[in-house]
Amino acid sequence: MTDEPLYSKLGFTDAEWGLLVGLPQSVLTAASAATPDSTRKTRAESEAGTDVISDGRASFSPLVSAVASALLERVGDPELGEEPPVIEPADPIAYVEDVLGRAAEANALLTAKAEQADAETYKHWLVEIAESVVGAASTGGVLGIGGEAVTDDERAFRDDLANALAD
């Protein structure tokens, strides 16, 4: 007797599941990379995004709950004191474009294979991750005073992500 993997029960192939599980962390990274920040601010952004990913485990959506659990098994569970890696892409612009392309691919996949409620919840969750990251640390200013809460580049990424996930 073989145990069917959860992603298979949800109707996804291994490659499709890899896309869905990898995308939340990629969104976190792209949202943070949209505007270069100090190491401290990048870490704050990463922690904010990881918190939203972690919260996904309690989602009413079986898809979001399963994706969040699978992702945190791979990158580290903050509730267990594990710190997921802070990824800083060598070419942030190309990385952002790649993430937006994968988001559009995930949107098409979810439209074709997922229950509508699961698809909508997953897409909303991705935008929520981006929102938490771009709002986690202001950019510019002096000694934490002043600066922009959300830069134009961060706002553009969030909006482009929402557009890539729109039906």
Summary of the structure (lengths in Angstrom):
residues: 167
radius of gyration: 16.0
end to end distance: 39.5
largest distance: 62.4
contacts: 517
relative contact order: 0.19
helix: 69%
strand: 2%
